Amino acid sequence: MPNLTSQMEAVCRRFEELSIRLNQPETAADPAQFRRLMQEYHEVQPVVDAYHALTTAQDHLAQAKALLEGDEPLDADFKAMVQQELSEKSQDVAELENNLKILLLPKDANDEKSVIMEIRAGAGGEEAALFAHSLVRMYTMYVQSRGWEMELLNLNETELGGTKEAVFAVNGRGAYNRLKYESGVHRVQRVPETETQGRIHTSTATVAVMPQAEEVDFALDMKDLRIDTFRSSGAGGQHINKTSSAVRLIHKPTGRAFIRKMQQGNPCQLLPINGYGDIITVDPNNHTDMVQWLKFGVVIAVLRR
């Protein structure tokens, strides 16, 4: 217990220091520093609150012990009441101390971050797509129950209402801590409605959970890019060979290549991979927009090396 007390005294001093620094004008003038200190403040606050609750319970326990061990004789009923309170306070102290020790355990640096989730249908055909749709609905309801915000970034559905692919952002404190263990292959065994002989089908879906990363500064030399555009080809049509239908980017220093298909007349959205940057809407026929999109893609590629 002495080690825990000395450790918590240091945590409380840090909490007071954060409270003071957050109220200083020079801290408010630096958004990056203010955001970092505020995040640390919110991480330390539950620990300090738990420690204060523990010390309060310990004081009540000490008062009950002093009353029971005092020199003055106690009435039998009053003594029984004090003994009951002593037993309850002892349990409270043990529980609060255990909770505090859990809060002091080392945490994953990404636990408090928001996440990008990607769900894809796996083996099982249309039944797998229906299973993926059920997963999307399940996570949507869970996000709502936690009070987080969900932003759909990309959705590819089947004709029967299944989901081939869904990408969405979950914005909320502690989202990664709660969802990181959902990554992997999910499997379901059931009899589909289209099955006439009652056979059990096995379907799979993959779930990827990625923490949204911090914003970073990155310098990109456009001379390091090679941009190839592809145009439609076929039997005819007024847009054939007139507008870009896909674009390929090659980053020469890393050798990384990216390709993106686009539908004619519809701006495409570039999704932030692993949380780097914001969603960018580009016009596939606008060269300036395309360069911005490609530059964004290279930044992601280099950072993920």
N, C-alpha and C positions, 0 to 999 in steps of 0.2 A: 504493500500500500504506500509506503514512503516514496518509492520510485514513481508510482502513478501520480502522487500529489505534486512532486517536483516537476514532472512532465507537464501536468495540467497548469501549473503556475506559469510555465514558459508559454504555453498556448494562450492563456488569458492575457499575458503581457502583449503577445503578438496581436491578439484581437483588439486590445485597446489602442495599440499603435495604428492598426488599420483604420479604426474608427476616426482617429485624429487626422490621418493622412487623407482620407476620403473627403474630409470637410475643408481641406486646404485649397485655395484658389489655383495654385500651380498644378495640383493634381487634376483638377477639373479642366485645365487648359490643355492637357495631354490625353486625348480620348483613348489611346492604346493603353497607357499606364492606368487610367481610371478604370477601364474595363478589366484589366488584369487584377488590380487590387480589389475591385468589387467581386470578382469571381472568387478570389481567395477569402474575402470576408464571408461570403455565403457558404463556403466550404467549412470554415472554422466555427461559424455561429452555432450549428447543431451540437458540436462537441462542447462548446462553452455552456450552452443551455443544459446539456446532460450533466455536466460537472456541477453546475449550480443546483440542479435537482438532487444530485447525490449528496452534496454537503448539507442541504436542507434536511434530507431524510436522516443523515447521520446525527445532526443536532437534535432532532426529535427522538431518535433512539437513545442518545446520551441523557436527555431529560427524563425519559421513562426509566432508565436504569437508575439514575440518581434518586428518583422518587421512590423506587422500589427498595433501594439499598439504604435509604435514609434512616436516621435514628428514631424518628417518630413512628409509633405503631400505626398501622393502617387498618381500616375497617375491612372485614373479610370480602364484602362485595366489591369495594373499591380496589382492593389488592388484586382480585381476580380480573377486574377490568384493566388494570395497569399491566398485568402479565399478558393478557390477550393483546393489548396494544404493543407491548414489547415484542411479542412473537410476530405480529404483522409488520412492524417497522424493520425487524431483522430481515424478513423476506424482501421487503422493498429495497433495503440497502444492497442486498446481494444481487437483486435483479438489476438495479440501476448501475451498480459497479460493472456487471457483466456487459450491459449495453454500452457503457462508456468504453470499455476495452475493445469492443467490436468497432466502435467509431474511430478508434485510434489505430486500427490496423491499416497497413499501407494499401493505397487504392491505385487502380489503373488510372493513368493520366488522362485517358479518354472517357472515363465514366460519366462525367458531367456534360458531355457534348451531345449535340443533336446528331441524327444519323440519316444516311441515305439507305433505303431498303430496296432490294431488287428481288422480285419473285418470278421464277420461270417454270413453265410446265416441263416435266421430264418425261420418263417412259410411261406409256399408257394412252397415248393418242388424245382423243377428245375427253376421255374420262380424267386424264391428267390435267387438262386445261380447266375442267370443272373443279377439280381439287385445288388448283392454284387460285381460282376465283374464290373458293371458300376460305383459303388462307388470307387473301387480300381483305375479305370482309371481316374475318376474325381480328386481324391486326388493326383494321379501321375502328372497330368497336373498342378494342383495348386502348388505342390512342385516345379516343374520346373519353373513356372512363378515367384516364390519367390526367385529363385536362390539357393535353398537348395539342399542338397544331399539326395537321397533316396536309401536305401539298403534293398533289398528283403531278408527276413530271412526264410520265410516258405510260401509255396503256395500249396494248395490242390484244384485242378480243377475237373470239371465234364466233361463227354464225350461231352456235347454240348457247351463247352466253358465257362460254369459258374464257379463261385468260391465258394467252400464250406468254405474255411478258407484262409486268407492271413495275414501274420505278416510281418511288415516292419519297419525299423528305418528311421526317418526323422531327419537328422543332419543339424542344422542351428540355428543361434541366434534368439530367440523369437518364435521358432516353437510351444512351448507349449502354449504361449499366444494366438497364432492364431488358434490353433487346439483344445484346451481343451473343447470348447463348442460343438464339434462334437460328444462327447461321448453320447451314448444312443441308442435307437431303432429308426431306419429310416424306413419309410413306403412308398410304392408306390402302386398306383392303376392304372392299365392299362389292355388293352385287349392283351393277349399273341398272338403270331403268330400261335400257335397251337390251339387256340380257334376257333371252327367252328361256334358257335352260337352267337358270339359277346358279351359274358358275361365279365364283369369287374372282374379281380382277384386282390386280395390284397396280397402283398408280403412284408416281413420285413427282415431287416438285422441289426445286432448289430455292433456298433463301440465302441471300447475302446481306449482311449488315455492316456498313462502313461508317466510321465516325466522320463527321464533317470537320475538316481541318481548318486551322487558323489561316487568315490571309497572309500572304507572303509577297515580298518584292522580288521581281525576277526581270532581268534584262534579256531581251531577245533580239538578235540580229536577223532581220528579214532576209539577208543574203544566205543564211543557212537553210532556207526553205526552198523546196521544189514543189510547185503546185501544178497538178494535172487535173484538167476538167474533162468530163465525159458528157457527150451529147446523145440524145435519143436517136435510135435508128429503127427502121421498120418499113412497113408497107406505105406509110404516108401519114398525113396529119399536119395541121398548120404549124405545129410547134416542133416538128422533127428537124433536128440539126440546127435549131435556132436558139435553144435555151439549154443551160447546163442541167443535167439530171443527176449528176453525181460529181464528187470532187475527191481527189486523193492528195494527201499531203505527205511529204517525206522530209523529215528533219535530218539533214545531212550529218551533223556531228554524232548523233545517236543511232542513226539508221532506222529510227522508228517510222512506221507508215500508218496512216489513218485514211479511212474512206468513209464517206457519208452519202447515202442516197437521199434524193429530195423529190417531192412531188411537184409537178408543174403548177405554178400559180399560188402555191401555199408556202408561206415562210416556214422555215424549219427551226426547231428549238434545239440549241446545243445544251445538253444536260451537264451539270457539274459532276465530273467523275471524282469520287472520293471527297467530295465537298470543296474542291478547289474552285473558287470564283463563283460568279452568279450565273443564272440562266441568261443566255444571250439569244435573242430572236434575230434571225438574219434573212435577208432576201436572197435566194440562190442566184438571182440574175444581177445582183449588185456587187461589183468587184470589191468595193471598199468594205462592205459587210463581210464578204467571204474572207478577205485578208484578216479581219478582226477575229473571225471564227477560227481560222487556221492558227493564228497566233495563240489563241486561247488553248487550242488542242496541244500545241507544242509545249506550252508551260506545264500542262498536266503531265505530259509524257516524261519530261525531264524530272519533274518533282517526284514521280513515282518510280524512278529508277532504283 
